[in-house]
Amino acid sequence: MKHIKIKLLITFIICFTIVSSSFVVSATSYSYTHKENVDSSKSSVYSKNVYTVDCVLNASSLGLTEKLSGMTDLYKANDGTIYLLCGDNSKLFTLNGDYTFKKEIVIKDEYGEVDYSEAKGVFVDTNGDIFISDTINNRVIICNSDGIVYKELTLPESSLIPEDFIFEPTKVVKDSKGYTYVLCLGSYYGAILYSPKNEFLGFFGSNSVKSSILDSLSYIWDLITSNDEKKSQNKKSLPFAFVDLCINQNGYIYTCTGATTTNGDSGQIKMLSPGGDVILYKRDFDGSAVESSNYNFLENETINRLGYNRVQNLVAVDVSENGFIYALDNTYGYIYLYDSDCNLISVFGGGVGEGNQKSTFVSANSLAINGTDVLVTDEKRNTITVFKLTDFGKLLLDTQNMFLNGDYSATKDSWNTILGYDAGNMLALKGLAKAYYSDGDIDNALKYAQLGNDYVIYDYAHQAKISDFINKNFVWLFAVGLMVLIGIVYALIKLKKNDIVLIKNKKLRVALSAFYHPFISFSEVRYNGNGSVLIAICFNVLLLVSQTLKVTECGFLFKRTDLNSYNSLFTFAQTIGLILLWSIANWAVCTVFQGKGKLKEVYVCSSYSIMPLIIYNFLFILLSHIISINSLNIVNSIYTVVLVFTFCIFSIAIMTVHEYNFVKYLLTGVVTVLFMILIVFIGFMIFILVQQFVDFIYSIFMEVVYR
């Protein structure tokens, strides 16, 4: 019986090992996309697979006797032939469109076989000419379809080229008009541009160094204070170099930029006009066009993989016939798929450093598009992975292509089908919003626009609904509005004529008049004791309530906070907490600077000063459900004016309470802010010490219990 149990256990272990091994070999990685949140951030969400692995090519599957080692580039020619450059070994292979081996092309010149070891790039012209970027030999080899070299491009002689420029070509493309573009290793000048006669025309495109106001001020300061020793120690910021480029069927150049300093940077992918200007745009939430130079195509945060964080690094870009953009991230082995409007459709692949599953890589280094198939080389595994569109992916890309071409109504059924497969698909939600709006179905347009965070369509539909409501109810709306206006005017005249005081409580009257009679009101608080802590607390509570409602209950077009991550404690700290902290710190500081105000007076006057903010918040909540998103700039301007007005009232309050002039108020104000920072710092330190003490006591207690 014992032997039978042992045999059964061994059999179970063997079966489990076999099943696990087969799972590791055949499993495919997940796909995900980005969800653009209301707070303008983006988060990664799982999605249904758009691409799946069709096959993995290697030397054995292609019938070759030697490994496909040293792979550096892939290119799909117009005739469907796929060119595989094993540049490290000076080899060039071709494959048929069905991924069977075609032939090896031997590159020869008049002296025999050409050595182009460590060549980085290959390109094939429409006439069959082959361009090889022979990097370490400082040349671009041009040969015919049989591999016979008939020309070389080397470093041009021109005063426009710096003396220290090193011509190490990595990528080359040629457009339909005969212009040739060559990228060089580490060159931040852009691509070298050759005429159809192979004459040097200059540098094409280039990344630019992004600077802030502080950088500009620092530069001006360096100009004023610099000397020879300081100049010798200065570090100059240079733009990042392009690492790959491709050309679409319309002759536009696409470029990608590799590893930048940190994740969260922008401008990794660009489309350039013939003049070198960026003409690739992403639509912002308000419908405005954002240049791709200012858009982050990758992740906002650094991803942890294999125990440590690494910066993403785009190494390849290619464009399909329908304008879909594919970019390869070498750091994590991801393929990013974007449409021509920079909408992320899918991210697939992955597994860098592992590579033990289909669709994952150890070191992915080049990419090519064959129809709708995606081919990715792995230089460590010596393989080419072929990704094929799933049925869902084909439906999604075809529908999005129709949508981008303006055929909105025809996409409605397809978008609904897509949502049946992937209920959270943002493209489908936005597509349905546009389709329903174009068909005049305003209610459904509003519904799907809100689900898809499409502010533009929501704005159009919302304004259409309001206009329709006003047109249908204009007569009685006008009558009611006129009656309300007449009633208000009559009441004001009556009150003024009969000298009627509505608010009998003087302290409340002082509080409410603080924002239009600040000097009188704050003098009443300071000298006549007409300040009320209870009313001040009510003002604080009103500010907290209005600020919370402004964040959570304003109109969809103006909501910029993700309610799933919203924490009301932060709002409390920014309103009531800040006023309390200011009051305590200012009273303590001004006591040293001979201020006359008491803590109660400082708190009461500070609280009375926030009345304009309270009024603005409630008006904003109301108007945000009515006005258009085009009014955002006006709303922001009004908010700025309200802040300035509040600051002025606040300044009058503190100067009146402490009997300061403006200069002394500013001085004590700065010291107060510094003291507030110190109080917060000490508070955090005490909190951390208390937390550590509690953990220490708990650990002792647990030791005693277990012993």
C-alpha positions, 0 to 999 in steps of 0.5 A, spaced: 500 500 500 505 504 501 509 503 495 502 504 491 502 511 494 509 513 493 508 511 485 501 515 485 505 521 488 511 520 483 506 520 477 502 526 480 509 530 480 511 528 473 504 530 470 504 537 474 511 538 471 509 536 464 503 541 464 507 546 467 512 546 462 507 546 456 503 552 460 510 556 460 511 555 453 504 556 450 502 561 454 501 568 452 502 575 455 496 579 457 494 586 453 492 592 456 491 599 454 490 606 458 484 609 461 484 617 460 481 619 467 478 625 469 484 628 472 488 628 466 492 622 468 492 615 465 491 608 468 493 602 465 487 597 464 487 590 462 483 589 455 481 583 450 487 581 446 488 585 439 494 581 437 496 574 439 502 570 437 501 566 430 508 563 430 515 564 432 521 564 427 528 561 428 533 558 424 530 551 425 523 553 422 526 556 416 530 551 414 537 554 416 543 550 418 546 556 422 543 560 428 540 567 426 544 570 431 546 578 431 539 580 428 539 588 428 534 590 423 527 588 419 524 591 413 518 589 409 519 591 402 513 594 397 513 587 394 512 583 400 519 581 401 521 581 408 529 583 409 532 580 415 539 584 417 544 580 421 548 586 422 553 583 427 555 577 422 554 581 416 548 577 413 542 579 409 536 574 409 530 575 405 523 571 407 517 571 403 510 574 405 508 567 408 514 567 412 518 562 409 525 562 407 527 565 400 534 567 400 541 570 402 543 576 399 551 576 399 553 583 398 559 584 393 563 590 390 568 589 385 573 586 390 568 581 392 564 580 398 563 586 403 564 586 410 559 590 414 559 587 421 555 591 426 551 594 421 544 597 424 539 598 419 536 596 412 532 599 407 529 597 401 527 602 395 521 601 391 526 599 385 529 594 389 535 598 391 538 596 398 541 601 403 545 598 409 547 602 414 554 600 415 555 603 422 562 602 424 565 603 417 562 610 417 558 609 410 551 607 407 552 601 402 547 602 396 546 596 392 541 593 387 537 587 388 542 582 387 547 585 392 551 588 387 554 595 391 554 601 386 554 607 391 556 609 398 554 615 402 559 617 407 560 624 411 558 630 406 563 635 406 560 641 408 561 647 413 554 646 416 557 639 419 561 640 426 568 638 426 567 633 431 561 630 428 562 622 427 558 619 421 556 612 424 549 611 420 544 607 424 538 607 420 536 610 413 530 611 409 528 614 402 522 617 400 518 617 393 521 623 391 528 621 392 530 624 398 534 620 403 534 621 410 540 618 415 540 617 422 547 617 425 549 614 432 548 619 438 547 625 433 542 630 436 542 634 430 536 630 426 537 626 420 542 627 415 538 629 408 541 628 401 538 630 395 536 625 389 543 626 387 546 624 393 548 632 395 548 634 402 542 638 404 542 639 411 539 636 417 532 634 418 528 635 424 531 634 431 529 634 438 529 640 442 531 641 449 525 643 454 526 648 459 522 652 464 522 659 467 527 657 472 532 654 466 531 661 463 533 665 469 538 661 471 541 662 463 540 669 464 544 669 471 550 665 468 551 670 462 551 676 468 556 672 473 560 667 468 567 667 468 572 663 464 572 658 470 565 658 471 564 657 463 569 651 463 565 647 469 558 649 465 554 643 463 550 644 456 543 640 456 543 637 449 536 634 446 536 626 445 537 623 439 532 619 434 534 612 434 529 610 429 525 612 423 520 610 418 516 613 412 509 612 410 505 611 404 504 619 403 512 620 404 511 623 411 517 621 416 516 618 423 521 618 428 522 615 435 526 617 441 529 612 445 531 612 453 530 619 456 532 621 463 525 618 467 519 615 465 513 621 464 517 624 459 514 626 452 515 626 445 517 619 444 514 619 437 513 624 432 511 625 425 515 630 421 513 635 415 517 635 409 520 642 412 521 638 419 516 640 423 512 636 427 505 635 425 502 629 429 497 631 434 493 628 440 486 631 442 486 634 449 480 633 453 477 640 451 478 639 444 485 643 443 490 639 439 497 638 443 503 637 439 506 630 440 512 633 442 508 634 449 505 628 449 507 622 453 506 615 449 509 611 454 507 610 462 507 615 466 510 611 472 517 607 472 515 600 472 518 595 476 521 589 473 525 583 475 526 587 482 528 593 480 526 599 476 528 601 469 526 607 464 523 605 458 526 605 451 523 606 444 528 602 439 523 602 433 517 605 430 513 603 424 507 605 420 501 601 417 498 602 411 492 605 415 496 610 419 496 605 425 503 607 429 507 601 432 512 602 437 517 597 440 519 598 447 526 595 449 526 595 456 520 591 457 518 588 451 512 592 449 509 593 443 505 600 443 499 601 438 496 608 436 492 610 431 493 616 427 490 621 432 495 618 438 489 614 441 492 608 444 489 602 442 493 596 445 499 594 448 502 587 448 508 583 448 512 584 454 516 579 459 523 582 458 529 578 461 524 572 461 522 570 454 520 564 456 513 565 453 510 566 447 509 573 445 515 575 450 522 577 449 529 577 452 531 583 448 527 585 443 530 590 438 527 591 431 520 591 428 516 591 422 509 591 419 507 586 414 500 588 412 496 587 419 502 582 422 507 585 427 514 582 426 519 583 432 526 580 433 529 578 439 537 579 439 538 574 445 533 568 443 535 569 435 527 569 433 522 573 430 515 573 433 510 574 428 503 577 431 497 576 428 490 580 429 485 577 433 478 577 430 476 582 435 483 586 433 481 586 426 474 589 428 477 594 432 482 597 427 477 596 422 472 600 426 477 605 428 479 606 421 472 608 419 471 612 425 477 616 423 475 617 416 468 620 419 463 615 417 460 615 424 453 612 423 456 606 420 460 604 426 455 604 431 453 596 430 461 595 430 462 599 437 456 595 440 459 589 438 466 591 441 463 593 448 460 586 448 467 583 448 470 589 452 465 593 456 470 598 458 473 599 451 474 607 451 475 607 443 468 604 443 465 609 448 467 615 445 466 612 438 458 611 440 458 618 443 460 621 436 455 616 432 449 618 437 451 625 436 451 625 429 445 621 429 441 626 433 440 622 439 443 627 444 441 623 451 445 617 448 451 621 446 451 624 453 451 617 456 457 614 452 461 621 452 461 621 460 463 614 460 468 615 455 471 621 458 469 625 451 469 632 454 468 635 446 462 630 444 459 631 451 460 639 451 456 639 444 451 634 446 450 638 453 449 645 449 444 642 444 440 639 450 440 646 453 438 650 447 433 645 445 430 646 452 430 654 452 427 654 445 421 650 448 420 654 454 423 661 452 416 664 454 415 662 461 423 662 462 423 669 460 416 671 464 419 668 471 426 671 470 423 678 469 418 677 475 424 675 479 428 681 477 422 686 478 421 683 485 429 684 487 429 691 485 422 693 488 425 689 495 431 693 495 428 700 493 423 698 499 428 696 504 432 703 502 426 707 503 424 705 509 431 704 512 429 696 514 435 692 517 434 685 515 439 682 519 438 684 526 444 681 529 450 686 529 456 681 529 453 677 523 452 683 519 459 685 521 461 678 518 457 679 512 459 686 510 467 684 511 468 683 503 465 690 501 466 694 507 473 690 510 476 696 513 469 698 517 468 690 519 475 688 521 475 695 525 469 693 529 472 686 530 478 689 533 476 695 537 469 694 539 469 686 540 464 685 534 467 678 532 464 671 533 468 665 533 461 661 532 460 665 525 467 664 523 466 656 524 460 657 520 464 660 515 470 655 515 464 649 514 461 653 508 468 653 505 469 646 506 462 644 504 463 648 498 470 646 496 468 639 497 461 640 492 466 643 487 470 637 487 465 632 487 458 635 484 460 640 479 458 639 472 462 633 468 465 638 463 469 641 469 470 635 474 477 634 474 478 629 480 477 622 480 472 620 485 475 613 486 481 616 489 478 622 492 480 623 500 476 629 503 481 629 509 486 633 504 480 638 502 479 639 510 487 640 511 486 645 505 481 649 508 479 649 515 486 646 517 490 651 513 486 657 516 487 654 523 494 653 522 495 660 519 491 663 525 496 660 530 502 661 527 501 668 525 498 670 532 505 666 535 509 670 530 506 677 531 506 676 538 514 677 537 513 683 532 509 687 537 502 685 534 496 687 537 491 682 535 489 676 539 488 669 537 481 669 537 481 676 533 486 673 528 482 667 527 475 671 526 478 676 521 481 670 517 475 666 517 471 672 515 476 674 509 474 667 505 467 670 503 468 671 496 471 664 495 465 661 498 460 665 494 465 663 488 465 656 489 457 655 490 456 659 483 461 655 480 457 649 482 451 652 479 454 654 473 458 648 471 452 645 469 450 650 464 456 653 461 460 650 455 467 648 456 469 653 452 468 658 458 474 654 461 479 660 460 474 665 463 472 661 469 479 660 470 480 668 469 474 669 474 477 665 479 484 668 479 480 675 480 477 672 486 483 669 489 486 676 488 480 680 491 480 675 497 488 676 498 486 683 499 481 683 504 485 678 508 491 683 508 486 688 510 484 684 516 491 682 518 493 689 518 487 692 521 488 686 527 495 687 528 495 695 527 501 694 521 503 697 515 503 693 509 511 692 509 511 689 516 505 685 514 509 682 508 515 681 513 511 677 518 507 674 513 513 671 510 515 669 517 508 666 518 509 661 512 516 659 514 513 657 521 507 654 518 512 649 514 516 648 521 509 646 525 507 641 519 514 638 519 515 637 527 508 634 527 510 629 522 516 628 526 512 627 532 507 622 528 512 618 526 516 617 532 509 615 536 508 610 530 515 607 531 513 607 539 507 604 538 510 599 533 515 597 539 510 596 544 506 592 540 512 588 538 514 587 545 507 585 547 507 580 542 514 577 544 511 576 551 505 573 549 508 568 544 513 566 550 
